Structure formats: structure tokens, C-alpha cells
Amino acid sequence: MTMTAREAFEKGTATFNAHDLDGFTQVLADDVVFKAPGGMHGEGKTACAAFFGSWFAAFPDARVEVRAVHFVDDVAVEEGTFMGTQNGVLHGPTGDIPPTGRTVEVDYIQVLSFRDGKHVSFNLMFDRLLMLEQLGLVSTPAVAA
């Protein structure tokens, strides 16, 4: 039986948090596409699994906390927080960032589309500057007294 969009979403989230790329790949359509900040994008199961898997390599304790998810037919809008400690190399649009040992907690919004119980697209949005500040790579602005 085909999964509903909600079931596919829940399995995708659970497998991400379990760092189970094989399980995650099972809920991806063959022609899945993703977009992320900094112009990062890709197409196909292999590229999508590699992108999300790269977060596990950079943040071995990576996890997401979904605060809310809103479904309209086969589209979900997810509001959540990504958390992890950067103990591995983070591959980004401007190059690789060596491990900083610092913890991040970054809110994100992701728009996901589904077809026949599979993810067909991810459009991830988060504040890259905030993440770089938390990693200690960009100065945090001074707070006015």
C-alpha cells in the first residue's frame, strides 16, 4: 500500500534523526530534487541522500525537531530546528569548513512535495549567517547597550 504524504514525511524525519540513509532513500522518488541555501541543489536519490548524509558527517549528532508541519494535499510545509555539533567537515557552497567543535541550533523551513507516497522535492530554507556565527566563523554583531 502506498504511504500518505504524512506517513512519508514522518518516515523521512525518523530516518534522518536515526541517521538511516537507506531508510531515508526508501521514501525518495527516483526523480527527487532538492534546493538549499547558497545555491545548493541536486536531482535523484543518490544526490539527495548524499546532501542530507553530508550533514551526518559534519554533525555526527545531527537531529531535527519538527515544531509544526502543515499539509495541503501532497505538499508539506515544515517548521523545525536543526541541532548538532560540528565535529566533521561541513561541505558548503563556498567550500569545505573544517570541524569547529561548536554546537549549532538553527531554525529552518522546508517545503516538501510528495507523489505516490514518496518525496519528490525538498526546498530547504535556513539562516546561513546565523549558522556561521554559531560555528564561530563570522563575528556576531555587537548588541547596543
N, CA, C and O atoms as a MOPAC input file, in Angstrom:
PM7 MOZYME 1SCF
protein

 N      0.83800 1    -1.18500 1     0.00000 1
 C      0.00000 1     0.00000 1     0.00000 1
 C      0.88600 1     1.25300 1     0.00000 1
 O      1.89600 1     1.30300 1     0.70300 1
 N      0.51400 1     2.23000 1    -0.76700 1
 C      1.25900 1     3.48300 1    -0.86500 1
 C      1.09100 1     4.29900 1     0.41600 1
 O     -0.00800 1     4.40200 1     0.96100 1
 N      2.19400 1     4.87500 1     0.88600 1
 C      2.15200 1     5.74100 1     2.06800 1
 C      1.46600 1     7.05600 1     1.72000 1
 O      1.50000 1     7.50700 1     0.57500 1
 N      0.84700 1     7.65700 1     2.72000 1
 C      0.32400 1     9.00600 1     2.55700 1
 C      1.50500 1     9.98500 1     2.62800 1
 O      2.61500 1     9.61000 1     3.00700 1
 N      1.24900 1    11.22400 1     2.26200 1
 C      2.28800 1    12.25000 1     2.37800 1
 C      2.74300 1    12.37200 1     3.82900 1
 O      3.94000 1    12.49300 1     4.09400 1
 N      1.81400 1    12.34200 1     4.75700 1
 C      2.16400 1    12.45900 1     6.18400 1
 C      3.03900 1    11.28300 1     6.62300 1
 O      4.03400 1    11.47700 1     7.32200 1
 N      2.67400 1    10.06600 1     6.21600 1
 C      3.46600 1     8.89400 1     6.58400 1
 C      4.87900 1     8.97100 1     5.99700 1
 O      5.85400 1     8.64900 1     6.67600 1
 N      4.98600 1     9.40000 1     4.72800 1
 C      6.30200 1     9.54400 1     4.09000 1
 C      7.11600 1    10.62400 1     4.80700 1
 O      8.31700 1    10.46000 1     5.02100 1
 N      6.45900 1    11.72800 1     5.17700 1
 C      7.13700 1    12.79500 1     5.90600 1
 C      7.66400 1    12.26100 1     7.24300 1
 O      8.82600 1    12.47600 1     7.58900 1
 N      6.80400 1    11.56600 1     7.98800 1
 C      7.20800 1    11.05100 1     9.30000 1
 C      8.33700 1    10.03200 1     9.18000 1
 O      9.24800 1    10.01900 1    10.00700 1
 N      8.28700 1     9.18000 1     8.15900 1
 C      9.36700 1     8.21600 1     7.96400 1
 C     10.65900 1     8.94300 1     7.57800 1
 O     11.73500 1     8.59200 1     8.06200 1
 N     10.55900 1     9.94300 1     6.71700 1
 C     11.73800 1    10.71700 1     6.33600 1
 C     12.39100 1    11.38500 1     7.52900 1
 O     13.61600 1    11.37800 1     7.65700 1
 N     11.57500 1    11.96600 1     8.40800 1
 C     12.10200 1    12.62500 1     9.60400 1
 C     12.72700 1    11.61000 1    10.55900 1
 O     13.81700 1    11.83200 1    11.08600 1
 N     12.03700 1    10.50800 1    10.77600 1
 C     12.55300 1     9.48000 1    11.68900 1
 C     13.86400 1     8.89400 1    11.17800 1
 O     14.79200 1     8.68400 1    11.96000 1
 N     13.95100 1     8.62800 1     9.88500 1
 C     15.18500 1     8.04600 1     9.34900 1
 C     16.30800 1     9.07100 1     9.34500 1
 O     17.46700 1     8.70300 1     9.53500 1
 N     15.99800 1    10.35200 1     9.13200 1
 C     17.02500 1    11.39300 1     9.24100 1
 C     17.57900 1    11.41200 1    10.65700 1
 O     18.79400 1    11.37900 1    10.85200 1
 N     16.69900 1    11.46600 1    11.64100 1
 C     17.15500 1    11.53400 1    13.03000 1
 C     17.89200 1    10.27600 1    13.46400 1
 O     18.71900 1    10.32800 1    14.37400 1
 N     17.60300 1     9.14300 1    12.82400 1
 C     18.30500 1     7.89000 1    13.12500 1
 C     19.58300 1     7.73900 1    12.30100 1
 O     20.31700 1     6.76300 1    12.46300 1
 N     19.85000 1     8.70900 1    11.41500 1
 C     20.99800 1     8.66500 1    10.50300 1
 C     20.94200 1     7.40100 1     9.64000 1
 O     21.97000 1     6.79300 1     9.34500 1
 N     19.73800 1     7.02000 1     9.24600 1
 C     19.48300 1     5.82600 1     8.43700 1
 C     19.28200 1     6.23400 1     6.98300 1
 O     18.15200 1     6.41900 1     6.53100 1
 N     20.38400 1     6.37300 1     6.25500 1
 C     20.27800 1     6.81400 1     4.86100 1
 C     19.54900 1     5.80600 1     3.98100 1
 O     18.84500 1     6.20100 1     3.05200 1
 N     19.70200 1     4.51900 1     4.25400 1
 C     18.98000 1     3.51700 1     3.46200 1
 C     17.47500 1     3.68100 1     3.64800 1
 O     16.72200 1     3.66300 1     2.67500 1
 N     17.04100 1     3.83900 1     4.88300 1
 C     15.62200 1     4.06100 1     5.15600 1
 C     15.12900 1     5.36000 1     4.55800 1
 O     14.01900 1     5.42800 1     4.02900 1
 N     15.96400 1     6.40400 1     4.64300 1
 C     15.61500 1     7.70600 1     4.06800 1
 C     15.44100 1     7.58500 1     2.55500 1
 O     14.49600 1     8.13500 1     1.98900 1
 N     16.34100 1     6.87500 1     1.91200 1
 C     16.29300 1     6.71800 1     0.45600 1
 C     15.02500 1     5.98600 1     0.01700 1
 O     14.53500 1     6.21300 1    -1.08900 1
 N     14.49400 1     5.12000 1     0.86300 1
 C     13.28500 1     4.37000 1     0.52100 1
 C     12.06200 1     5.26100 1     0.32000 1
 O     11.12400 1     4.87300 1    -0.37600 1
 N     12.06300 1     6.45000 1     0.92100 1
 C     10.91000 1     7.34200 1     0.75800 1
 C     11.18000 1     8.44300 1    -0.26400 1
 O     10.44300 1     9.42700 1    -0.32400 1
 N     12.23200 1     8.28400 1    -1.07000 1
 C     12.54700 1     9.25500 1    -2.12400 1
 C     12.09600 1     8.71800 1    -3.48000 1
 O     12.29700 1     7.54200 1    -3.78500 1
 N     11.48900 1     9.57700 1    -4.28600 1
 C     11.17300 1     9.22300 1    -5.66600 1
 C     12.48200 1     9.19800 1    -6.45900 1
 O     13.44200 1     9.87900 1    -6.09700 1
 N     12.51800 1     8.42700 1    -7.52000 1
 C     13.73200 1     8.34900 1    -8.34600 1
 C     14.14800 1     9.71700 1    -8.87300 1
 O     15.33900 1     9.99000 1    -9.02000 1
 N     13.16500 1    10.58500 1    -9.16100 1
 C     13.45000 1    11.89700 1    -9.75200 1
 C     13.40400 1    13.03000 1    -8.72000 1
 O     13.17500 1    14.18500 1    -9.08100 1
 N     13.61900 1    12.70700 1    -7.44800 1
 C     13.58100 1    13.70700 1    -6.38500 1
 C     14.58200 1    14.82500 1    -6.66000 1
 O     15.66100 1    14.58600 1    -7.20300 1
 N     14.21300 1    16.04700 1    -6.28000 1
 C     15.09900 1    17.20600 1    -6.40200 1
 C     15.16300 1    17.92000 1    -5.05500 1
 O     14.23800 1    17.83200 1    -4.24800 1
 N     16.27600 1    18.63400 1    -4.82300 1
 C     16.37900 1    19.43700 1    -3.60900 1
 C     17.05000 1    20.75800 1    -3.92100 1
 O     17.86100 1    20.86700 1    -4.84100 1
 N     16.69000 1    21.76400 1    -3.12900 1
 C     17.31700 1    23.08200 1    -3.16900 1
 C     17.60500 1    23.47700 1    -1.72800 1
 O     16.81700 1    23.19800 1    -0.82500 1
 N     18.75300 1    24.13400 1    -1.52400 1
 C     19.13500 1    24.58200 1    -0.19100 1
 C     19.85500 1    25.92400 1    -0.32100 1
 O     20.29800 1    26.28200 1    -1.41300 1
 N     19.97600 1    26.66600 1     0.77400 1
 C     20.64100 1    27.96800 1     0.73600 1
 C     22.03900 1    27.90300 1     0.11600 1
 O     22.73200 1    26.88800 1     0.19300 1
 N     22.42200 1    29.00500 1    -0.49000 1
 C     23.74200 1    29.10400 1    -1.11200 1
 C     23.78000 1    28.52800 1    -2.51500 1
 O     24.85700 1    28.33000 1    -3.07500 1
 N     22.60900 1    28.25700 1    -3.09200 1
 C     22.56400 1    27.72000 1    -4.44800 1
 C     22.80800 1    26.22300 1    -4.52300 1
 O     23.01300 1    25.68600 1    -5.61200 1
 N     22.78800 1    25.54400 1    -3.39300 1
 C     22.98200 1    24.08800 1    -3.41700 1
 C     21.71200 1    23.44300 1    -3.96600 1
 O     20.60100 1    23.83300 1    -3.60800 1
 N     21.89100 1    22.45800 1    -4.83400 1
 C     20.75100 1    21.76700 1    -5.42600 1
 C     21.22400 1    20.45200 1    -6.01200 1
 O     22.41900 1    20.24000 1    -6.21900 1
 N     20.27800 1    19.58000 1    -6.27200 1
 C     20.61100 1    18.29800 1    -6.86700 1
 C     19.36200 1    17.57100 1    -7.30700 1
 O     18.24000 1    17.96400 1    -6.99000 1
 N     19.58600 1    16.49500 1    -8.04800 1
 C     18.49000 1    15.70400 1    -8.57700 1
 C     18.82700 1    14.22300 1    -8.46800 1
 O     19.95900 1    13.80800 1    -8.71900 1
 N     17.83000 1    13.43700 1    -8.09100 1
 C     17.97900 1    11.99300 1    -7.99200 1
 C     18.23600 1    11.53200 1    -6.57200 1
 O     18.69400 1    12.29700 1    -5.72300 1
 N     17.92600 1    10.23900 1    -6.32900 1
 C     18.07300 1     9.66100 1    -4.99500 1
 C     19.49900 1     9.76500 1    -4.46300 1
 O     19.71400 1    10.12500 1    -3.30600 1
 N     20.46400 1     9.45000 1    -5.31200 1
 C     21.85900 1     9.43800 1    -4.85900 1
 C     22.29900 1    10.82500 1    -4.41400 1
 O     22.91500 1    10.97300 1    -3.35900 1
 N     21.98600 1    11.84700 1    -5.21600 1
 C     22.38200 1    13.21700 1    -4.88300 1
 C     21.67200 1    13.70100 1    -3.62900 1
 O     22.27500 1    14.35500 1    -2.77800 1
 N     20.39900 1    13.37900 1    -3.51900 1
 C     19.61700 1    13.81800 1    -2.36200 1
 C     20.12100 1    13.14500 1    -1.08200 1
 O     20.29900 1    13.80900 1    -0.06100 1
 N     20.34800 1    11.84600 1    -1.13400 1
 C     20.85900 1    11.12300 1     0.03800 1
 C     22.25700 1    11.63300 1     0.40600 1
 O     22.57900 1    11.75000 1     1.58800 1
 N     23.07600 1    11.93300 1    -0.58300 1
 C     24.42400 1    12.45400 1    -0.30700 1
 C     24.35300 1    13.81900 1     0.37600 1
 O     25.11200 1    14.08800 1     1.30700 1
 N     23.44200 1    14.68200 1    -0.08400 1
 C     23.30000 1    16.00900 1     0.52200 1
 C     22.89500 1    15.88000 1     1.98800 1
 O     23.54900 1    16.43400 1     2.87100 1
 N     21.81400 1    15.14500 1     2.24000 1
 C     21.36100 1    15.02200 1     3.62400 1
 C     22.35600 1    14.22500 1     4.45700 1
 O     22.53900 1    14.52300 1     5.63700 1
 N     23.00100 1    13.22500 1     3.87600 1
 C     24.01900 1    12.44400 1     4.58400 1
 C     25.24400 1    13.26100 1     4.94200 1
 O     25.91900 1    12.97300 1     5.93000 1
 N     25.54100 1    14.29500 1     4.13400 1
 C     26.70200 1    15.13900 1     4.43500 1
 C     26.53300 1    15.87300 1     5.76500 1
 O     27.52000 1    16.22200 1     6.41200 1
 N     25.28900 1    16.10400 1     6.17200 1
 C     25.04200 1    16.73600 1     7.46800 1
 C     25.42900 1    15.78700 1     8.60200 1
 O     25.88400 1    16.23700 1     9.65400 1
 N     25.25000 1    14.45800 1     8.39600 1
 C     25.64300 1    13.48500 1     9.42600 1
 C     27.15500 1    13.44000 1     9.56900 1
 O     27.67100 1    13.29400 1    10.67800 1
 N     27.86900 1    13.56600 1     8.45400 1
 C     29.33300 1    13.55100 1     8.50100 1
 C     29.85700 1    14.79800 1     9.21400 1
 O     30.81000 1    14.71400 1     9.98900 1
 N     29.24200 1    15.94800 1     8.95600 1
 C     29.68400 1    17.19700 1     9.57500 1
 C     29.22300 1    17.30800 1    11.03000 1
 O     29.94100 1    17.83300 1    11.88200 1
 N     28.02700 1    16.81100 1    11.29700 1
 C     27.42700 1    16.89400 1    12.63400 1
 C     27.02400 1    15.47500 1    13.05100 1
 O     25.86900 1    15.09100 1    12.86400 1
 N     27.94900 1    14.69000 1    13.61100 1
 C     27.64900 1    13.28700 1    13.93600 1
 C     26.45200 1    13.10600 1    14.87300 1
 O     25.86600 1    12.02500 1    14.91800 1
 N     26.08600 1    14.14600 1    15.61600 1
 C     24.92000 1    14.07500 1    16.49500 1
 C     23.73400 1    14.84900 1    15.92000 1
 O     22.83100 1    15.23300 1    16.66300 1
 N     23.72500 1    15.07900 1    14.62000 1
 C     22.67700 1    15.86800 1    13.95900 1
 C     21.29100 1    15.30100 1    14.24500 1
 O     21.07500 1    14.08900 1    14.27200 1
 N     20.36900 1    16.22600 1    14.45500 1
 C     18.97200 1    15.84400 1    14.61700 1
 C     18.09900 1    17.05900 1    14.31900 1
 O     18.54700 1    18.20300 1    14.39000 1
 N     16.85400 1    16.78300 1    13.98700 1
 C     15.89800 1    17.86200 1    13.79000 1
 C     14.74400 1    17.68500 1    14.76300 1
 O     14.36900 1    16.57100 1    15.12700 1
 N     14.20800 1    18.79900 1    15.16300 1
 C     12.99600 1    18.81400 1    15.97200 1
 C     11.94300 1    19.54900 1    15.15400 1
 O     12.08000 1    20.74000 1    14.87600 1
 N     10.90700 1    18.84100 1    14.77600 1
 C      9.82600 1    19.44300 1    13.99700 1
 C      8.86500 1    20.11300 1    14.96800 1
 O      8.26400 1    19.45600 1    15.81900 1
 N      8.72700 1    21.42900 1    14.82800 1
 C      7.81300 1    22.17700 1    15.69200 1
 C      6.39900 1    22.17600 1    15.13400 1
 O      5.42700 1    22.16500 1    15.88900 1
 N      6.28500 1    22.18700 1    13.80700 1
 C      4.96500 1    22.17800 1    13.16300 1
 C      5.13700 1    21.69600 1    11.73600 1
 O      6.18000 1    21.90200 1    11.11600 1
 N      4.10600 1    21.05700 1    11.23000 1
 C      4.07000 1    20.68200 1     9.81500 1
 C      2.64300 1    20.87300 1     9.34000 1
 O      1.68700 1    20.46900 1    10.00100 1
 N      2.52300 1    21.50300 1     8.17500 1
 C      1.22000 1    21.85300 1     7.61400 1
 C      1.09400 1    21.16300 1     6.25700 1
 O      1.94100 1    21.34300 1     5.38200 1
 N      0.03800 1    20.37800 1     6.08900 1
 C     -0.17200 1    19.63700 1     4.84300 1
 C     -1.31700 1    20.24800 1     4.04400 1
 O     -2.37000 1    20.57000 1     4.59400 1
 N     -1.09800 1    20.40200 1     2.75200 1
 C     -2.14100 1    20.74200 1     1.80100 1
 C     -1.95700 1    19.77100 1     0.64700 1
 O     -1.01200 1    19.88300 1    -0.13400 1
 N     -2.86800 1    18.82300 1     0.55300 1
 C     -2.77100 1    17.76200 1    -0.44500 1
 C     -1.41700 1    17.06200 1    -0.32200 1
 O     -1.12200 1    16.48400 1     0.72400 1
 N     -0.58800 1    17.10300 1    -1.37000 1
 C      0.70500 1    16.41600 1    -1.36200 1
 C      1.87600 1    17.36100 1    -1.13800 1
 O      2.99300 1    17.10000 1    -1.58600 1
 N      1.61200 1    18.46500 1    -0.43800 1
 C      2.66300 1    19.43100 1    -0.09800 1
 C      2.67100 1    19.61500 1     1.41600 1
 O      1.62200 1    19.74100 1     2.04700 1
 N      3.87000 1    19.62800 1     1.98100 1
 C      4.02800 1    19.87400 1     3.41900 1
 C      4.95500 1    21.06000 1     3.61500 1
 O      5.96200 1    21.19800 1     2.92100 1
 N      4.60800 1    21.90900 1     4.55900 1
 C      5.47900 1    22.99700 1     4.98400 1
 C      5.90100 1    22.66300 1     6.41300 1
 O      5.07800 1    22.58900 1     7.32500 1
 N      7.19300 1    22.46600 1     6.57700 1
 C      7.75500 1    22.03500 1     7.85700 1
 C      8.47800 1    23.19800 1     8.51400 1
 O      9.25200 1    23.90700 1     7.87000 1
 N      8.21700 1    23.39000 1     9.81000 1
 C      8.92600 1    24.36300 1    10.62300 1
 C      9.68700 1    23.57400 1    11.67500 1
 O      9.09000 1    22.80600 1    12.43000 1
 N     11.00600 1    23.76000 1    11.73000 1
 C     11.77200 1    22.97500 1    12.67700 1
 C     13.07100 1    23.63800 1    13.07800 1
 O     13.38400 1    24.76300 1    12.69000 1
 N     13.81400 1    22.88400 1    13.87600 1
 C     15.12700 1    23.32300 1    14.34200 1
 C     16.12300 1    22.19700 1    14.09300 1
 O     15.88800 1    21.04800 1    14.46600 1
 N     17.23300 1    22.54300 1    13.46000 1
 C     18.34500 1    21.61300 1    13.27000 1
 C     19.33400 1    21.84100 1    14.40100 1
 O     19.65300 1    22.98300 1    14.73400 1
 N     19.82400 1    20.74200 1    14.99800 1
 C     20.78100 1    20.83900 1    16.09500 1
 C     21.91100 1    19.84900 1    15.86500 1
 O     21.68900 1    18.75100 1    15.35300 1
 N     23.11800 1    20.23600 1    16.24400 1
 C     24.23500 1    19.32100 1    16.14700 1
 C     25.54800 1    20.00200 1    16.48700 1
 O     25.63500 1    21.22700 1    16.56600 1
 N     26.56700 1    19.17700 1    16.68700 1
 C     27.91000 1    19.65200 1    16.98500 1
 C     28.80100 1    19.34600 1    15.79300 1
 O     28.89100 1    18.19700 1    15.36100 1
 N     29.45600 1    20.36200 1    15.26100 1
 C     30.25500 1    20.18100 1    14.05200 1
 C     31.61400 1    19.57300 1    14.38700 1
 O     32.57600 1    20.28100 1    14.68200 1
 N     31.66700 1    18.24700 1    14.33400 1
 C     32.91000 1    17.51200 1    14.57400 1
 C     33.45200 1    16.89000 1    13.30500 1
 O     34.40000 1    16.10600 1    13.35900 1
 N     32.87400 1    17.22200 1    12.17100 1
 C     33.34700 1    16.74100 1    10.87600 1
 C     33.37800 1    17.89100 1     9.88600 1
 O     32.96300 1    19.00600 1    10.20200 1
 N     33.86900 1    17.61600 1     8.69600 1
 C     33.96400 1    18.64400 1     7.65300 1
 C     32.56800 1    18.95200 1     7.12900 1
 O     31.81100 1    18.04600 1     6.78000 1
 N     32.23400 1    20.23700 1     7.07600 1
 C     30.96000 1    20.70000 1     6.53300 1
 C     31.20500 1    21.17200 1     5.10200 1
 O     31.95200 1    22.12400 1     4.87500 1
 N     30.57700 1    20.50600 1     4.14900 1
 C     30.71100 1    20.87700 1     2.73700 1
 C     29.65400 1    21.92100 1     2.42000 1
 O     28.45700 1    21.66200 1     2.54200 1
 N     30.09900 1    23.09300 1     2.01600 1
 C     29.17300 1    24.18200 1     1.73100 1
 C     29.36800 1    24.73200 1     0.34200 1
 O     30.27800 1    24.32300 1    -0.37800 1
 N     28.50900 1    25.66600 1    -0.03500 1
 C     28.56400 1    26.22100 1    -1.38600 1
 C     29.84100 1    27.02000 1    -1.66700 1
 O     30.20200 1    27.22400 1    -2.82600 1
 N     30.52500 1    27.47200 1    -0.60400 1
 C     31.75600 1    28.24900 1    -0.81400 1
 C     33.00500 1    27.45900 1    -0.45200 1
 O     34.10300 1    28.01400 1    -0.40600 1
 N     32.83800 1    26.15900 1    -0.19300 1
 C     33.98000 1    25.31900 1     0.13600 1
 C     33.77300 1    24.56200 1     1.42700 1
 O     32.71500 1    24.64000 1     2.05100 1
 N     34.79500 1    23.83100 1     1.81600 1
 C     34.71700 1    22.98600 1     2.99900 1
 C     35.08400 1    23.76500 1     4.26300 1
 O     35.99500 1    24.59300 1     4.25900 1
 N     34.35800 1    23.48200 1     5.33400 1
 C     34.61900 1    24.10100 1     6.63000 1
 C     35.12100 1    23.00700 1     7.55800 1
 O     34.38600 1    22.06800 1     7.86300 1
 N     36.38500 1    23.12000 1     8.01700 1
 C     36.92300 1    22.10400 1     8.93000 1
 C     36.13100 1    22.07400 1    10.23500 1
 O     35.44200 1    23.04100 1    10.56000 1
 N     36.22100 1    20.97900 1    10.98400 1
 C     35.49000 1    20.87000 1    12.24000 1
 C     35.81300 1    22.02000 1    13.19500 1
 O     36.97100 1    22.40200 1    13.36400 1
 N     34.76800 1    22.55700 1    13.81100 1
 C     34.94400 1    23.63700 1    14.79000 1
 C     34.69300 1    23.14400 1    16.20600 1
 O     35.10600 1    23.79300 1    17.16700 1
 N     34.02300 1    22.00800 1    16.35000 1
 C     33.66500 1    21.51000 1    17.67000 1
 C     32.53700 1    22.29600 1    18.32100 1
 O     32.22100 1    22.09100 1    19.49300 1
 N     31.93500 1    23.19300 1    17.55500 1
 C     30.88400 1    24.04900 1    18.11500 1
 C     29.50400 1    23.49300 1    17.78500 1
 O     29.30800 1    22.80100 1    16.78600 1
 N     28.56700 1    23.81600 1    18.65100 1
 C     27.18700 1    23.36700 1    18.51300 1
 C     26.35400 1    24.44000 1    17.83500 1
 O     26.52200 1    25.63300 1    18.08600 1
 N     25.45200 1    23.99300 1    16.97000 1
 C     24.52000 1    24.91300 1    16.32000 1
 C     23.09000 1    24.50800 1    16.66100 1
 O     22.78800 1    23.34600 1    16.93400 1
 N     22.24000 1    25.50100 1    16.63300 1
 C     20.79300 1    25.30800 1    16.76600 1
 C     20.16600 1    26.33300 1    15.83400 1
 O     20.09300 1    27.51800 1    16.15800 1
 N     19.71300 1    25.86600 1    14.67200 1
 C     19.26600 1    26.75900 1    13.61100 1
 C     17.85000 1    26.39000 1    13.18900 1
 O     17.57300 1    25.24500 1    12.83100 1
 N     16.96400 1    27.37000 1    13.23700 1
 C     15.60300 1    27.16400 1    12.75500 1
 C     15.60300 1    27.06100 1    11.23800 1
 O     16.44400 1    27.66200 1    10.56900 1
 N     14.66600 1    26.30600 1    10.70200 1
 C     14.53400 1    26.16200 1     9.25600 1
 C     13.07300 1    26.02900 1     8.88000 1
 O     12.22000 1    25.71400 1     9.71000 1
 N     12.80900 1    26.27400 1     7.61900 1
 C     11.52200 1    25.98900 1     6.99700 1
 C     11.83900 1    25.17000 1     5.76600 1
 O     12.78300 1    25.46400 1     5.03200 1
 N     11.04300 1    24.14300 1     5.54700 1
 C     11.25200 1    23.28700 1     4.38400 1
 C      9.89800 1    23.01600 1     3.74400 1
 O      8.94000 1    22.64500 1     4.42200 1
 N      9.83400 1    23.20500 1     2.44000 1
 C      8.62500 1    22.88200 1     1.68000 1
 C      8.91800 1    21.58200 1     0.94300 1
 O      9.87500 1    21.49100 1     0.17400 1
 N      8.08700 1    20.58700 1     1.18600 1
 C      8.28500 1    19.26300 1     0.60500 1
 C      7.08100 1    18.90900 1    -0.26600 1
 O      5.94100 1    19.21300 1     0.08500 1
 N      7.34000 1    18.27300 1    -1.38700 1
 C      6.26700 1    17.77300 1    -2.24500 1
 C      6.37000 1    16.25800 1    -2.31900 1
 O      7.46100 1    15.68900 1    -2.27000 1
 N      5.22300 1    15.62200 1    -2.43600 1
 C      5.14400 1    14.16300 1    -2.46400 1
 C      4.33900 1    13.70600 1    -3.67500 1
 O      3.47500 1    14.42500 1    -4.17500 1
 N      4.64100 1    12.50000 1    -4.13000 1
 C      3.88100 1    11.85100 1    -5.19500 1
 C      3.87400 1    10.36100 1    -4.89400 1
 O      4.93100 1     9.75700 1    -4.71400 1
 N      2.70800 1     9.77600 1    -4.84000 1
 C      2.57900 1     8.34000 1    -4.58600 1
 C      3.34800 1     7.89400 1    -3.33500 1
 O      3.98200 1     6.83800 1    -3.33600 1
 N      3.28900 1     8.70000 1    -2.27100 1
 C      3.92600 1     8.32500 1    -1.01700 1
 C      5.43100 1     8.46500 1    -0.99100 1
 O      6.09000 1     7.89200 1    -0.12300 1
 N      5.99100 1     9.22200 1    -1.93200 1
 C      7.45000 1     9.43400 1    -1.98900 1
 C      7.73400 1    10.93900 1    -2.04100 1
 O      6.95000 1    11.72000 1    -2.58000 1
 N      8.87500 1    11.31800 1    -1.46600 1
 C      9.33000 1    12.71400 1    -1.57000 1
 C      9.76600 1    12.97300 1    -3.01300 1
 O     10.56200 1    12.21600 1    -3.56800 1
 N      9.25000 1    14.03200 1    -3.61100 1
 C      9.70200 1    14.40700 1    -4.95900 1
 C     10.46400 1    15.72000 1    -4.96400 1
 O     11.18800 1    16.01400 1    -5.91500 1
 N     10.30700 1    16.52300 1    -3.89400 1
 C     11.12100 1    17.73800 1    -3.83100 1
 C     11.24100 1    18.24000 1    -2.40100 1
 O     10.33300 1    18.10300 1    -1.58000 1
 N     12.41100 1    18.83000 1    -2.14000 1
 C     12.72100 1    19.48400 1    -0.87200 1
 C     13.19100 1    20.89600 1    -1.22500 1
 O     14.06800 1    21.06600 1    -2.07200 1
 N     12.61600 1    21.89500 1    -0.58500 1
 C     13.10000 1    23.26200 1    -0.73000 1
 C     13.38100 1    23.75300 1     0.68500 1
 O     12.47900 1    24.19300 1     1.39900 1
 N     14.66100 1    23.66800 1     1.07700 1
 C     15.10000 1    23.95800 1     2.44000 1
 C     15.55500 1    25.40600 1     2.54500 1
 O     16.29400 1    25.90000 1     1.69400 1
 N     15.10600 1    26.07800 1     3.59700 1
 C     15.49900 1    27.46600 1     3.84200 1
 C     15.93600 1    27.61300 1     5.29700 1
 O     15.21200 1    27.21500 1     6.21000 1
 N     17.12600 1    28.18800 1     5.51200 1
 C     17.59400 1    28.47700 1     6.86700 1
 C     18.57300 1    29.64000 1     6.79200 1
 O     19.05700 1    29.99200 1     5.71700 1
 N     18.85500 1    30.22700 1     7.93700 1
 C     19.73000 1    31.39600 1     8.03800 1
 C     21.19200 1    30.92600 1     8.07500 1
 O     21.71000 1    30.55700 1     9.12900 1
 N     21.84600 1    30.94500 1     6.90600 1
 C     23.25200 1    30.50500 1     6.83800 1
 C     24.15200 1    31.38800 1     7.68000 1
 O     25.09000 1    30.88500 1     8.29900 1
 N     23.89500 1    32.69300 1     7.72400 1
 C     24.72300 1    33.60800 1     8.51100 1
 C     24.66100 1    33.23900 1     9.99200 1
 O     25.69000 1    33.21600 1    10.66800 1
 N     23.47000 1    32.95100 1    10.49800 1
 C     23.33100 1    32.55200 1    11.89600 1
 C     24.13100 1    31.28600 1    12.16800 1
 O     24.80400 1    31.19300 1    13.19500 1
 N     24.06900 1    30.31600 1    11.27000 1
 C     24.82100 1    29.07500 1    11.46400 1
 C     26.32400 1    29.36100 1    11.48200 1
 O     27.04400 1    28.82100 1    12.32100 1
 N     26.80200 1    30.20300 1    10.56800 1
 C     28.23000 1    30.54500 1    10.52900 1
 C     28.64700 1    31.30000 1    11.79200 1
 O     29.76000 1    31.11500 1    12.28400 1
 N     27.76300 1    32.15000 1    12.31900 1
 C     28.04500 1    32.83500 1    13.58800 1
 C     28.17900 1    31.81500 1    14.71100 1
 O     29.10400 1    31.89500 1    15.51900 1
 N     27.25300 1    30.85100 1    14.76100 1
 C     27.29000 1    29.84900 1    15.81900 1
 C     28.53100 1    28.95300 1    15.71100 1
 O     29.02200 1    28.44900 1    16.72100 1
 N     29.03200 1    28.75800 1    14.49500 1
 C     30.24700 1    27.97300 1    14.29500 1
 C     31.50700 1    28.80200 1    14.60100 1
 O     32.61400 1    28.26400 1    14.58300 1
 N     31.34800 1    30.10000 1    14.88000 1
 C     32.47100 1    30.95800 1    15.20200 1
 C     33.24800 1    31.41200 1    13.98000 1
 O     34.40300 1    31.82200 1    14.09500 1
 N     32.61800 1    31.34000 1    12.80100 1
 C     33.30700 1    31.68600 1    11.55600 1
 C     33.02500 1    33.10500 1    11.09500 1
 O     33.71800 1    33.63700 1    10.22700 1
 N     32.00200 1    33.71500 1    11.68300 1
 C     31.61100 1    35.08900 1    11.35900 1
 C     31.36700 1    35.78500 1    12.68300 1
 O     30.78100 1    35.21600 1    13.60400 1
 N     31.82600 1    37.02600 1    12.76500 1
 C     31.62600 1    37.79400 1    14.00500 1
 C     30.15300 1    38.02000 1    14.25700 1
 O     29.37900 1    38.29300 1    13.34000 1
 N     29.78400 1    37.90000 1    15.51200 1
 C     28.42300 1    38.19300 1    15.92500 1
 C     28.32000 1    39.69800 1    16.13400 1
 O     29.19400 1    40.29600 1    16.76200 1
 N     27.25700 1    40.31900 1    15.61300 1
 C     27.14400 1    41.75800 1    15.77000 1
 C     27.05000 1    42.15200 1    17.25100 1
 O     26.47000 1    41.43200 1    18.06400 1
 N     27.63200 1    43.30900 1    17.57900 1
 C     27.57900 1    43.81300 1    18.93800 1
 C     26.14200 1    44.24200 1    19.24700 1
 O     25.43700 1    44.77400 1    18.39100 1
 N     25.74200 1    44.00100 1    20.46000 1
 C     24.38700 1    44.38600 1    20.87400 1
 C     24.46700 1    45.79300 1    21.47000 1
 O     25.33000 1    46.08100 1    22.29900 1
 N     23.55500 1    46.65900 1    21.03400 1
 C     23.53200 1    48.03500 1    21.55000 1
 C     23.13200 1    48.03200 1    23.01500 1
 O     22.23700 1    47.29200 1    23.42500 1
 N     23.80200 1    48.86700 1    23.80100 1
 C     23.52400 1    48.93700 1    25.25600 1
 C     22.34800 1    49.82600 1    25.53500 1
 O     21.97000 1    50.00400 1    26.69200 1

